[in-house]
Amino acid sequence: MEPDADAIARVVIDKYNEMPPKRKPQARPGGKEWTILSGIVLSRGGDASMELIVAAQDDPTPWPYFPQDAESDHFIEPLTGRAFFSRLGVVRRKPSLKQCTSLLSSSTSLLVCPEEAYLHSVVVHSSQYCDDACKRAFGPEGRLKPIAGRQWAGGYSHHSFAVRSTGLDFDDSKRTSAACRQKTFPSNLSCIWTPHLEESCINGVLQGRKQEDPKGASRICKWSIWVAVGECLGMIDDAALAVLTKASETTYDAIQQSQFLAVRRGVKDEVRTRALLGWTRNGGNDFLL
């Protein structure tokens, strides 16, 4: 039986409503803050949201696009983000590989087989849903067609997912806040909730901590996740893993380049070169763990 989009949305909204006020957007003088509910994936900033960007423009005239440097013949493929919205089917900032590498991160994939860790469906608000865009960005006949149905070693494979819409909304969404006819502001507060963890972050740092404070790291940041994974791996009697987890100057990039993640790297490389063409890697993973 296929999951009901409204039922999924209701579960997430009910959990959000149970959270204390300190974990939600606050009222401001002359206005109201809004946020995005993480349990419902809102289409923004990727190829699947370009039709929505066009519809929101006062002037939807396509932006001029110059693919070549005026002083040379070198091809330039910019990371367009939400700009150049008339260009469809291109890779934009931080494209997701989750349909092929699963929901697991590099660190957690050292502990869990990815085979059963793929999305089955994604629920978006009906005002943000465009069928053609979703098929282009995520469907087996869209930009991922070159690797549709592909299977790799280690439990990795290409998984299509259904995109469903719901008309349900929550009190602190941008749409609900705007309907109150008040000035609205995006909230810089984010709340993370699981059955075993609840925390609030402001601009990515635990609420009440300063930016430079090591204790301000979220439990779901790359560093914290690796610490937890490293503790688990330390219980395994494996010499190579011991070197990886106990090295005093291990970097996150070294973890990603280790032999234990070779299959995962191969999956990502194939998807980049066959389907998500034009993706410029942003790096920044050479920090110490």
Salt bridges, closest charged atoms under 4 A:
GLU2 OE1 - ARG164 NH2 2.60
ASP14 OD1 - ARG10 NH1 3.48
GLU18 OE1 - LYS15 NZ 2.93
GLU33 OE2 - ARG28 NE 3.08
ASP47 OD2 - ARG136 NE 2.74
GLU51 OE2 - ARG136 NH1 3.04
GLU77 OE2 - ARG87 NH1 3.34
ASP131 OD2 - LYS135 NZ 3.04
GLU141 OE1 - LYS145 NZ 3.56
ASP169 OD2 - HIS125 NE2 3.68
ASP169 OD2 - ARG175 NE 2.91
ASP172 OD1 - LYS32 NZ 2.93
GLU198 OE2 - ARG23 NE 2.76
ASP213 OD2 - ARG209 NH1 3.17
ASP269 OD1 - ARG272 NH1 3.02
GLU270 OE2 - ARG150 NE 2.90
GLU270 OE2 - ARG274 NH1 2.87
